[in-house]
């Protein structure tokens, strides 16, 4: 096992990796921007180095400086966390060139799955169902209009290199497509350095369901059940749970099999997620592959008893997976909500100083958080400040524990989305287990209008 690793991330993500390393006796090296100098994750690491000024492109995306710090500190490997450089093929390649183990898949696989257009082609070759659409980049509005006529409206306009809903828009007509194309292309170029756009047929009443997989360098791939991630705002997940309350056992079995097939086809190694869109008839289609650990991985850990960061580390040093699909039993139900520093009425970020802070406790409650009273939420980074996870023997128990914990969650000094989350997990539609990606638009936003 590694004796020391550098964590190329910040906040609760870095702290999550540090906790597992402490358990395994691995020394950790943190990097921090000037804005994060007093953060909890910096204090928890064995060593910490300033990586630059607050703007992310001058600090946490400064690959050369991060690698320099890793070598200077004597780290043997780099854990990228999730977000930031975790799916950056060039960074993974630089790590390997500098004799640093990148704890994740190969640069080639990251690159192939980083392009949604290329990923669609690859999954079609693997025999995994894909949504009707085009597998080439649209260079102009004229090309987009012609492609749309072939597929038929409504359509999803998407950025090939996109993530987090950036560059994505639902369009119902040629007029809407023309209005959306240039703006989304520009946003994609700004955020990802790649303005390639493509179109997919819109799935009515879509459910966003993903399969967590672990794979080693010896050809073994094990699916770790699925997660339902349908409740989203601005195409970003806010509530995730495992297992999905929507799909039946036949669909579940077929999805797990498709995820394994996808990973084996590309020779995948390490933790990864195959994401699917599922329609109301339970037909499922490949959406994208995340070549990293994900924000919502704790719900999978809660129902399987596995530590996914520990498994990542074992795979990265060349170990075989110590379990098979049949060994991974599904125990109970787990739900995660993302706590954001944002106005619950507008979803706009709400930076500021946290004056009071208290986490909920209790049976089945897990907190993933790296803030405390006195912490400063800055405008430089993603406004997610933590995650609250509730486990129960049944979904009803998990829901009950989660609602109570949210009501006990105390953050003062900034606005948060906790009121929105309480309203969501109390809603009869959520409690029924049938939630689509339009949940926020259909059930939450109308309540804001009615109370004006």
N, C-alpha and C positions, 0 to 999 in steps of 0.2 A: 504494500500500500504506500501511497505518497506520504512523505514526512512533512511537506509544506506546500500549500497551494495559494495562489493569488486569486481573489474574487473580483472579477471585472464588472462590478455592479454596485448598487447603493441601497440604502434604506432597508425595508423589511426583506427584500430579496437577498441582500448580502447577509443579513442576520440569520435568515433561514439556513443558508449554506454553512455559516459559522457554527450553528448549533449542532449540525450533524458532524462536522469536523471535530468539534470538541468531544463529542461522544466517542469518536474513533481515535482520538489522540493525535490528530493532524493539526499542525500549526497553520494559522491563517494570516494572510497579508491582505489588508484592506486598502483601497484607494479612495480618496475623497476629494471633492472640489472645495474651494475656499468657503463656499456656502454651507458645506456639510461638516466642517471641522469639529463641531461639538456634538455630532450625532452619536446615537447609541451604538450603531454598528461599528463606528470607528473605535470606540472604547472597548468593545467586546473582542475585537481582533487582536491577535498577538503582536502584530506590527501594522502600522498604517502610514501611508505616504500621500502627500498632497499631489494631485495629478493635474491641477490647473485651476483656472478661473471658473466661476459658476456656470456660464453658458455650456450646454452639454457638448457642443462641438469643440470646446476648448478644454474639456476635462474627460468625461466618461466615454467620449468617442475618439479620444486621442490615442489611437492604437499604438503608435510608435512609443509614446511616453509610457503607456501601460506595460508594454513588453520590456522596456528599459528597466522599469521598477521591478518587474518579475525577476529579471536576471540579477539585478543588484541585490534583491532580497534573498536570493537562493531558492526561490520557489521552483518546484519541478513541473507544475501544471497550472493551468488557468481554468477556473470555472467561470463561465460567462453569465451565470444566472439566467434570467429571462428578460427579454427586451434589450435595448441598447445594442451591444455587439454580439448577442447570442446567436443570431442568424446571419452574421457577416462572414461570407466565405473568405474574403481577403484577409480578415483578422485571423481566422482559423489557420489559414495557410501561413501567415507570418509567424504564428506561434510554433507551428511545426518546423518551419525553417530555422527557428532559433532554439530548437531542441526543447521546446516546452510542449507538454501534452495539452491539447485542447480537449476539454471534457465535453464532448459532443461528437456528432458524426463528422465524416470527412468533409473538407472544403468543397469537393466536387458534388457531394450529395446536397449540401446546403445550397449551393448555387443552382442545382437542377430543380430543387423544390422551391427556391426563392422566387422563381418566375412562375406565376400561376398559369401562364400559357403553356410553358414547357411541362409543368406538373400535370396539366390536363392531358397532354399528349402521352406522357409516361403512364398515367393511370389507365388510360384507354388501352395501351399496349398490355398492361398487367391484367386486363379483364375486370377492372373495377368500374362500376357504373359512373358516368359523368353526366352533368347537366347539358342539355342541348345548347350549343353555342358555337363560337368560332375559336379556332386554335392558332390564329395569327394576330399580330399586332395591328391595330387600326391606326393608320398614319394621318388620316384627315377626317373631317366631318362627313365628307362625301362617301368615304368608304364605310363609315359607321352607318349612315342612312341606308346604303345598299345592303349591308349585312343584316340590319334590323328588319328589312322587308322580307328577307329569306327566312328569318327565325320567327318573326311575329311578336307583337307587343302583348303584355308588358315585358320589359327587359331590365336586367341589372347591368349597368355600365360599371366596369371595374378597372382598377389599376393593376397591371400584371405583377408589379413589385409591391403592391399595397398590403396594408395591415391596419387593424384598429378602425376599420371603416373609412379610412382616408382615401379619397379618390373614388368612392363608391356611391352610386345613386340609382334609385329606381326611376325608370322612365316609362310613361304610358303612351307616348306619341312621338312622332317625328319632331314636332315643335319642342317638346321637353328634351329630347335627345340633343338637338342642336344647341339649346340653351346650356345643357349640362356638360357637353363634351370638352370645350376649351378650358373651362374652369377646373374640371376634375383632372384634366391632363396637366395643367399648370401646377396644381397641388401635388400631384404625384411626382412631378419633376423636382419640386421644392423639397418634399419630405424624403423621397427615396432616390433621387438622382436618376430616375427612369420614368419617363412619361408614357410608356407603352400602355395602351388601353385595349380592352376586349369586351365582348358582350356575351351574356348568358341569359337563357330563358328564365323568367321569374317563376319561382315555385310558390303556388298559392298555399296559404296557411303553413309556412315553413317552420319546422322544428330544427334547431341547431344542436346536433348530437355528435359527440366525438369519442373516439376510442383511444385510450392511453395504451401505448405499447412499450415494452423493453426488449432490446435486442442486443446480443453480444457479437463479438468478432468471430465467433465460431459457427455462425449461421442459425443460431437459435432465436426465435421471436416468440414472445409471450404477450397476449393481450390481457390488460388489467381492467376488464369491464369497460363500461362507457359512462360518459357524463352528459347530462342535459344542460345546455347553456343558452337556452332560447330567450331568456329575459335580458334584453339589451336596450341601451339608449345610445343613439348616434352610432349604431352598429357595433358598439362595444359592450361586452358582457358585464352584467352587474350581479347576477345570481346564477350559481352553478350547483348542480346536485348529482349525486351518484347513488344508485343507478337511475336511469331515466324512468320516470313514472308513466311515460307515454308508450314506448315500444313494447311489443309482445315478445315472447321468448324466441319465436321463429325469426323475427326481424333481428333481435339481439344476436342470435347465433350467426346469422348471415353477415351482419355488420362486423362482428369480431373476425370472422373468416376473411372478409374482404380487406380488413386492416392488416392482417398478417400477410396476406397475399401481396399487398402494396409494399410493405416493408421488405419482404423477401425479394421482390422483383428488383428493387434498387440496391440491395445489399446493405441495408441500414444497420447501424450499430449505435447504441446508447438509448436514452429515453426520447420518445417522440410521440406525436399525436396525429392521428388521421381524422380530419373533420368532415362531417357529412351534413347535407341538408336532407331532411326527411319530410315527405308530404303527408297529407292527412290520411292517405291510404297506406302509409308506411313503406312506400317506395323510397329508397335512399340513393343519394348521389354524392360523389366525391366533391368536396368543397376546396380543401387545401390541406397541406401537411405542414405542421409546425415541427421543425427540426431542433427542438429544445424542450426543456421542462416548461410547464406553463403555470400561470398564476393560480389556476384552479386545481393544481395537483393534490392539495391537502385532502379533498373529498375522496379521491382515489385511495390515498394512504389510510384514511379513516375506515374505509370498508374492506380493505385488504390486509391491513396490519403491516404493510411494507413502508420502508423509508426510501423514497425514490431517489433522493440525493445520494444516499449510501449506495444504492444499486448503480447509479451513474458512475460513482468513483470506482466500484469494483469492475465494471465493464471497461472503464478507461485504462485500468492496469492490465487488462487482458484476461480477466477471469471469465469463466463460463457462468451463465445464469444457474443458480442453485435450485431452481424450481421450474415446473412446467405449467401449462395452462390448467391442468387438472388440480394442481396443488394450490392454486390461488382461489380461495373460497370467498364468496361475497357475504359480508357480515353487516346486516343492518342498513341504515340509510344515512347519508351525510349531505348537508347543504352549506354552501359558502356564499356570503355576501361580501361585496367589495365596498369598503368605506372610503368615500371620496371627500376631499375638501372642496366642496362645490355647493352652490345654491341649489336646493332641491326643486326650485320652481323653474330655473332656467338652465340648469346643468353647467353654468359657467363656473370656472375655478374660483375658489375663495381662499387666497393666500393670507397669511397672518401668523400671529403668535398664539400658541395654545396656552391658555392661562390655567385651565383645570383639565385633568385627564384621569379617567379611571376605567379600566377594562372590566367587563362582566366576567364572572366566574361561575362554576357549577358543573354538575355532571354532564359529560358529553360536550363541553364547550372548549374550543381551542382558539387562541388568538395568534395571528401572525401580524406583528406590528413592530415598528422601530421608532416610535415617537414617545414622548413623555411630556409632562407639564413643563413649560418653558421652551419646548421645541418650536422652531420657526418653519412654517410651511411656505416655501419660496415659490415664486412664479416660474422658476427655471425648469422644473421637472413635472412629470405626470402627477396630477393631483391625488392619485390613490395613496392613502396613508396607512392602510391596513386591511386585513381580512378577518372576518369572524366566521368560524366554522362550528356547526352544531351536528353532533352525531346522535342517533337514536336507534333503538332496536327496530322501530318501524318509521315510516315517513311521517306519520302523525306525531310521533314523539319528537322527531328531529325538528319538525315545524314548530311545535310548542316550545321547545327549548330555545330555538332561534329567536322567536318573537320576544320571549321573556328577556333574553340576553340583549337584544337590541334596545329594549326599553330601559335596561340598566346601564347601557353604554353611556359614558359621560365625557363629552368634549366641549369645552368652552373656549371662546375667543375667536373661533372661526365658524362659518356655516359648513354643514356636512349634509350628505344625502341620507342620513339615518331616518328622518321622517318619511322619505320616499320608500325606503326599504321596509319600514314597519308597515306602511300602507300596503306594500306589495305582498309581503308574506302573510298578511291578514286577509287578503282578498280571496273571495270564494273561488275565483277562477284559478288562482295559484294553488289553493288547497285541493282543488279537483284533480290537479296533476296534468291538466291540458293547457300548456302555455306555448304560444308561438313567438316568433321574433317580433310580432306586432303588439305584444302585450302592453308595453309602455304607452304606445300610441292609442291603443283601444281602451285601456282601463285606468291608466294613471293620468295622462295629460288632460283628458276630459274633466277630471275632478278639479284640476287647477282652474279651468275655464269657468266651471260652475260655481266656484267660491269667490270669483272676482266681484 
